[in-house]
Amino acid sequence: MKSVLAVGEVLWDVFPDGPRFGGAPANFACACAELGGGRVRTCLGSAVGRDDLGDEARKRLAEHGVDTTHLATVAAETGQVFVSLDPAGKASYRFIDDPAWDHLTATPDLLRTAATADVVCFGTLGQRATESREAVRSVVQASRPDCLRVLDINLRPPHWSADVLLDSLALANVAKLNDEELPLVAGVLGVSGDETAVLTHLLSRFALKLVALTRGANGSVLLAADGTRSERPAEAVTVIDTVGAGDAFTAALALGLAFGHPLDRTHCSAGETAAFVCTQSGGTPTFPPRLHLHP
């Protein structure tokens, strides 16, 4: 059985019609647990508050099959993000101050779990506070040399910095970003040229195994260290909202890589999984068996 560990933020996306459970690592963990169909042990390292939203977060994670052993309870309020959607269903976000996930700590038990994981997924947003930044980096560094260290480049202004981005890339061996983040990353790296030039630079500069770029309605591209490229158009679906679609893409990508699937097969799974999420409301839907991944 493969072992996956996601580390970072747990929060509630507060829409005009009410709160929905989320946060990129939580979305990723829920997707991995479900897509694995009982063949993937998925853990989440994060923190929630001593409040109703924290209790409900634990319940939702458990319903999706996520191990919450490393979900701490702290004095701060459970994270909330106020979400607004444009006419195309694209989301923008406003975060509350000092949420519980800013106080994530790398406990000995969490570090031991990291040391046995086949996949560790982390992001830039979960490192916005000094305490959580140190914890996330300690967790990633505790993983095995052959572990897939998947970086979700999640640049939410003003909650990121060039230093966090560069340090995180240095820890990762797989990176995922979207087309809005690509020019920001290129600026930090001092790279000019088209998307292929930027992705190639990322691969070589940080010795990555693979980099993934999602482009919304324009599909996605994967580029591997050996030069193999996989490009896919977007699935034709009716979009309800895009919340969690990128996280589901990352989850299917990580599992495909962990299972040793061919790149095109992995890419197909990731694209189909993300497209399904776009047809659902919120970032943690229940996935149909047709999307489940097998070793």
Buried (B, 14 or more C-beta within 10 A) or exposed (E): EBBBBBBBBBBBBBBEEEBBBBBBBBBBBBBBBBBBBEBBBBBBBBBBBEBEBBBBBBEBBEEBBBBBEBBBBBEBBBBBBBBEBEEEBBBEBEBBEEBBBBBBBBBEEBBEBBBEBBBBBBBBBBBBBEBBBBBBBBBBEBBEEEBBBBBBBBBBEEBBBEEBBBBBBEBBBBBBBBBEBBEBBBEBBEBEEEBEEBBBBBBEEBEBBBBBBBBBEEBBBBBBEEEEEBEBEBBEEEBBBBBBBBBBBBBBBBBBBBBEBEBBEBBBBBBBBBBBBBBBEBBBBEBEEEBBBEE
